């Protein structure tokens, strides 16, 4: 198994039961993908492993300070994540459906906002599916860009070689009768 194919996903949620249910649901829905899920109860614990594991997706609870008042809230953790790696996709989860929280989340760099309602798992899996497709498309574009650059360099070297050959060996390409 190639490590570059593994999609690291962090779940940062202070409700351990919900976190484990979410992890199990994601693993079940995305069986065909190589998804490695790490769970954390606080943003601080998440950030301790962030640079080491380099998650591509973080599912982040907005109210991380609901159980432990000393814990950093989700928006602050979102800021830390975006500062550490702006390319990390963050899905903000919250139990409260307020437009202010959604706007604040998007302004701080979240790529999606999901309310913990009856359809939360379905919405989250839909969001993850779209993110995985977007990541694959970006990777394909990167590979094609490298391929085109290689072809351009190769073609340039070929033309340059022909020109240099003509300059130093002017009769090399001429047919003698």
FENQUIBEL-V378223 format. One record per backbone hydrogen bond with DSSP energy under -0.5 kcal/mol. NH is the residue of the N-H (numbers start at 0). CO is the residue of the C=O. If there is no record, write none. Layout:
nh: <NH:NH>
co: <CO:CO>
This chain:
nh: <4:5:6:7:8:9:10:11:11:12:12:15:18:19:20:21:22:23:24:25:26:27:28:29:30:32:34:35:35:36:37:39:45:46:47:48:48:49:50:52:53:55:56:57:58:59:59:60:61:63:65:67:68:70:73:76:77:78:79:80:81:82:83:84:87:88:90:90:91:91:92:93:97:101:102:103:104:105:106:107:108:109:110:111:113:115:116:119:122:123:124:125:126:127:128:129:130:131:132:133:134:135:136:137:138:139:140:141:142:143:144:145:146:147:148:149:150:151:152:153:154:155:156:157:158:159:160:161:162:163:164:165:166:167:168:171:173>
co: <1:2:33:5:35:56:37:9:58:10:39:13:14:15:16:17:18:19:20:21:22:23:24:25:27:29:32:6:33:34:8:10:41:42:43:44:45:45:46:48:49:7:7:88:9:57:90:11:92:61:62:63:66:67:61:72:73:74:75:76:77:78:79:80:84:55:57:88:89:111:59:113:95:97:98:99:100:101:102:103:105:104:89:89:91:93:114:116:118:119:120:121:122:123:124:125:126:127:128:129:130:131:132:133:134:135:136:137:138:139:140:141:142:143:144:145:146:147:148:149:150:151:152:153:154:155:156:157:158:159:160:161:162:163:164:168:170>
